[in-house]
Amino acid sequence: TETSITPADCNTVEQDAGVALDLVNKHRRDGFVFGLFRVADAHEQRIGNTSILYLTLDVLETECPVLSRRHWESCEYSDTSPMASNGTPAGSRDFGQCKIITYTSQLLKKSHLYGFNCTLSPVPPDLLECKDCPVKIEVLEVTEQHKDIAAKALEKFNREGNHTCYFNVDKVEKTLK
């Protein structure tokens, strides 16, 4: 049978994109959960009882680490304005684009991740400025000094808390000034 790639159904593409993004977030092992900013492109290919979806999604990092395994819709974005005046994403998190391929068996009605590639960029410092913000946010490169500071803070938290478990710094993802 002949197969062709056609534009995805506009009525279901946002829901399909959300499912695909959740699959990507579950697959990742470090960083922050990606949230959906917009669907940039969506095409579908049907082969027998299988539907293959090719998505290009614009994404924003949320405040939730991927290890939290929280769904992207339940995560918050940065406290700074999510949009700059020129319509581009702002805030202290990275933004970028994910190209995602999923396939769904029409018999099982469950989407599976075939593959993905996400490219992120830090938000340019000039977009982090906001007229109502009391301070300017700057993203710093993570150094050994930052890792030591985090370890000492967590050591104090462990010492002063009444916990049944103790915590330890695995990785410092990002440092803001």
Secondary structure as GFF3:
##gff-version 3
##sequence-region A 1 177
A	DSSP	beta_strand	5	7	.	.	.	ID=ss1
A	DSSP	alpha_helix	13	27	.	.	.	ID=ss2
A	DSSP	beta_strand	32	47	.	.	.	ID=ss3
A	DSSP	beta_strand	50	65	.	.	.	ID=ss4
A	DSSP	three_ten_helix	66	68	.	.	.	ID=ss5
A	DSSP	three_ten_helix	72	74	.	.	.	ID=ss6
A	DSSP	beta_strand	95	105	.	.	.	ID=ss7
A	DSSP	beta_strand	110	121	.	.	.	ID=ss8
A	DSSP	alpha_helix	125	128	.	.	.	ID=ss9
A	DSSP	beta_strand	139	140	.	.	.	ID=ss10
A	DSSP	alpha_helix	144	160	.	.	.	ID=ss11
A	DSSP	beta_strand	175	176	.	.	.	ID=ss12
###
